[in-house]
Amino acid sequence: MSWVLIALMVVPLVGALVVAFLRKNDRTAKLAALAISLVELVLAVLLWTAYDPDGERIQLASGVDWIPAFGVRLSFGIDGIALVMIAVIALLIPLVIGAGWAEKLPAGRSQGGYLALILVQEAVTVAVFAATDVFLFYVLFEVMLIPMYFLIGGYGGARRQYAAVKFFLYSFLGGLIMLASAIGAYAMASDELGKGTFDWATLVTVVRDADSTTQTWLFLGFFLAFAIKAPLVPFHTWLPDAAAEAPIGVTVIVVGILDKVGTFGMLRYLLPMFPEASKNLAPFVLVLAVAGVLYGSLLATGQRDMKRFLAYVSIAHFGFIALGIFSFTSQAGVGSVSYMLNHSISTGMLILVIGMVIARGGSSQISDYGGMSKVAPLLAGMLLLSGLTTLSLPGTNSFVSEFLVLIGSFPTQPVFTIIATVGMVLAALYVLWLYQRIMTGPLRGDALIGAAAGPGAVGDPERKTAIGDLTKREIAVLAPLVVIVLALGFYPQPVLDVITPTVGATLTEVGVTDPVTVQEGK
Amino acid sequence: MNLLVAQAQTIEAPEIDYGAIAPLLVVLGAACISVLLEALLPKHQRWAVQLVLTLVTLVGATGALILYATSERPEQGVATLAGAIAVDSPSLFLWATLLVLGFGSVLLMADRSVEPGGAFVAQAAIRPGTIQDRAQATKTGMQTEIFPLTLFALGGMMTFVASNDLLTMFIALEVLSLPLYLLCGLARRRRLLSQEAAVKYFLLGAFASAFFLYGVALLYGYAGSVKLSAIATAAGGTDRSDTLLFAGFGLLVVGLLFKAAVGPFHAWTPDVYQGAPTPVTAFMAACTKVAAFGGILRVLTVAFENTQWEWRGVLYGVAVVSMVIGAVLGLTQTDVKRMIAYSSVAHAGFLLIGSIALTPEGDAPGVSATMFYLLAYGFTTIAAFGIVSLVRNSDGEATHLSQWAGLAKRSPIVAGVFTFLLLALAGIPLTSGFIGKFVVFSAAIDAGLTPLVVIALVASAVAAFFYLRVIVLMYFSDPAPDGPTVTVPGAFTTIAITLGAVVTLVLGLWPTFVLDWAGTGTFLS
């Protein structure tokens, strides 16, 4: 069944080529891209069924030699975490295409070019999660930046050039430092084995026994790349700019998918390869994580721009994820991985809904809105639901993961966990306040009743306005997300079953015992 | 008198391995024929005949090289012409590199469709700025001496990378430099700038040659020989004066670093790259770099390998300075050619890292890595300058960056190819530039130069910014109303750009073949 994994990368690439040739006809291009992304979704479902949670560490593996001189192979395979991430990519891309159906692109840009770039981004991102060769991972990690650079720079808002370059340089620098570490690991492997290799499984066995100084340096190289990508405070400043300037669909991809490469990398590369350093440096990472939770929450509360608000919400959530990863318990680990999935779904939904708000008002400033539920009650409901899942209300998908992270981290890291809990309270504040400002009260705001009405003017909801409620297309885009949010909120078991063995294997590689599991064993 | 006769009888003509040096002989021989043609042929026939001769020569020399390389030959290489020329695996690789890069450059020089009559002046003797000068700019003739000059320069470069003693190296240095000085001054447009570049290059180059020669003299005083291997033997534990050795080494290396445009010896690079006719800039950026680093590699690994602990720190510092100068000053440039010049200074720093990557055991993992980098960089640069020559306004090439704004809207293909080349120069994966950086850095880490590699990586990230800036300009900015037009290139330029871009892509995807070939052997010592 390894062909499914290969097909998941090849189909969107070929599709992108086809779509790129349809630049003349926007409608055909959109239909073709949507069809390709749906094929991708079907393939992802096939992949899910082919994966055996209790099987080997890396499954559906395949590979060919690429640069034999350096032992570099084009090898792909998935574990439970990669599977979940690939599935969420395949899920989000059709929704992104659907949500952007009516979006106006900047003058002179065609849908064909835009959608082709999105499909290329999808292919490369799937490949990043599937790569099992460290060199290949690095290559894809950097190549991943190129379509995104053009997506932000070519189709974004007013300061798109600045945002695109900043995004690129931050990630590129992080990647380069990671490359130095990867070469260091390679040099160790060639000393030890007599022949260099970049194979992930082999490198893990070689590097994990290195002395702690070497491990620390190599760890820091990889960590910087992942901390920029994830992003952890203080390496996060590119994200608000990128999220604010990118078109809304691209924001979903940046925040919902690309960032996960960072936390995925921590689990796949940092922990197994450098167990010693991971444990030694965990306090340092946890400080950054908790700082991210508080900082992200506070800044989200204070944001005036909805898209920047989304970026800071994500920074807070990534703090939670990193907290779970570096607490080294299986509950927290499982919580973190399911958080990665649920963050993609709930924040993805929140971004799409906010995108619909912005599409109606034409402004991303919160102060330009008010009382919108009077004219768009369904949209208000969706904003409320996506907000509630973002703040992890019980019964929604995120609650399960946030709860698991906190309860799993508490036994090993009580202080950090208690501080992070403050983030949950702040989450309620920033989400509900956002909802309140946009949706409740009298109809007001420049975006809704026009700037001509003057400050403080109140609109009449009975009068016909240009602001309408959700269209059928928008409902079709949001409906699957609503179903998933509620389904995973009440019955998360299918996802947890896939994740748990991989997280367990990762923690075994780190060599930590699980305090919670020990208690259960008694 | 009798004594002299007796001495004369003991001197025997050295053995010459004609097969081994055939490529060299072909190039230099053709250069001489080319001079004769220049004198004998009527003016209107020269361009075609010279071009055919030059291209046939390069193909023939490559053929002779392949013939020799695939024949039965000693694995460690041969020293011929009384040990003056060493034909070993690195020599062959560098020769092949020079020949193919030279081929690409000659194609750019030969193009007469982009600028009617070509990038070179119709009559160099006309004073710039006069009425006759304005008339010559619109004529279609050109000084066809550029072809023999290029062949001589190429012959000099090939000799330079294969020379086994310092005197041969000096002569080769002069043979390669003098034609380049002339070529720099032959631009059809902006002739004052071009002539200024030539004079600057000549004066500074003469200084550098003097440094080199002084270094040779001191080293001769130290070792009693100018042979590289003899210097290595002498340095291997004697009570001779270290002052002579290190002063000689220092002066020699300054001369070499100057030619390679390594900072802080790079001062000529931006001016010369900007002023010279673009095809000549491409030729210099690609081939001179190969020749200079070929020489540096040979001198460091053959003659000074066993004193590496004394000089490594110095070149370490030079590499850092070069990368920092290239990356930081590159950020401030507003002219495409100057920007690529500073980028070449940064690349020279990366190449120097590969050149000093010697392990304590005497292995030189950096040699094959550096040679691969040179090949990859050369192709990318030639194609990049090819593209620069296409973007023009009524005044000639439009090299100011602001004129490139919105280029992608007008000519997406040119902008796309240039973007790809810039990404290669930045070292983004799936291009040859990345593989080159990767092999050089892994060789350096092998040799224990990890901190240097980290500095290099940061410099790469900084340098990436100015490449990105051009991409931003081309794609995300609106075109200026009176912006330049993109000329549809003729066959020659198209072939050169395609060759460069395709090699950049292929070496990024399947570098194995070239990597293996670069790693087949070591320098003859």
Boltz contact constraints between the chains, C-beta under 6 A:
constraints:
  - contact:
      token1: [A, 67]
      token2: [B, 511]
      max_distance: 6.0
  - contact:
      token1: [A, 67]
      token2: [B, 512]
      max_distance: 6.0
  - contact:
      token1: [A, 68]
      token2: [B, 512]
      max_distance: 6.0
  - contact:
      token1: [A, 69]
      token2: [B, 512]
      max_distance: 6.0
  - contact:
      token1: [A, 69]
      token2: [B, 515]
      max_distance: 6.0
  - contact:
      token1: [A, 139]
      token2: [B, 429]
      max_distance: 6.0
  - contact:
      token1: [A, 142]
      token2: [B, 428]
      max_distance: 6.0
  - contact:
      token1: [A, 142]
      token2: [B, 429]
      max_distance: 6.0
  - contact:
      token1: [A, 143]
      token2: [B, 429]
      max_distance: 6.0
  - contact:
      token1: [A, 143]
      token2: [B, 430]
      max_distance: 6.0
  - contact:
      token1: [A, 153]
      token2: [B, 476]
      max_distance: 6.0
  - contact:
      token1: [A, 161]
      token2: [B, 472]
      max_distance: 6.0
  - contact:
      token1: [A, 161]
      token2: [B, 476]
      max_distance: 6.0
  - contact:
      token1: [A, 165]
      token2: [B, 468]
      max_distance: 6.0
  - contact:
      token1: [A, 169]
      token2: [B, 465]
      max_distance: 6.0
  - contact:
      token1: [A, 172]
      token2: [B, 461]
      max_distance: 6.0
  - contact:
      token1: [A, 172]
      token2: [B, 464]
      max_distance: 6.0
  - contact:
      token1: [A, 173]
      token2: [B, 461]
      max_distance: 6.0
  - contact:
      token1: [A, 176]
      token2: [B, 457]
      max_distance: 6.0
  - contact:
      token1: [A, 176]
      token2: [B, 460]
      max_distance: 6.0
  - contact:
      token1: [A, 176]
      token2: [B, 461]
      max_distance: 6.0
  - contact:
      token1: [A, 180]
      token2: [B, 453]
      max_distance: 6.0
  - contact:
      token1: [A, 180]
      token2: [B, 454]
      max_distance: 6.0
  - contact:
      token1: [A, 180]
      token2: [B, 457]
      max_distance: 6.0
  - contact:
      token1: [A, 183]
      token2: [B, 441]
      max_distance: 6.0
  - contact:
      token1: [A, 183]
      token2: [B, 442]
      max_distance: 6.0
  - contact:
      token1: [A, 183]
      token2: [B, 445]
      max_distance: 6.0
  - contact:
      token1: [A, 187]
      token2: [B, 445]
      max_distance: 6.0
  - contact:
      token1: [A, 187]
      token2: [B, 446]
      max_distance: 6.0
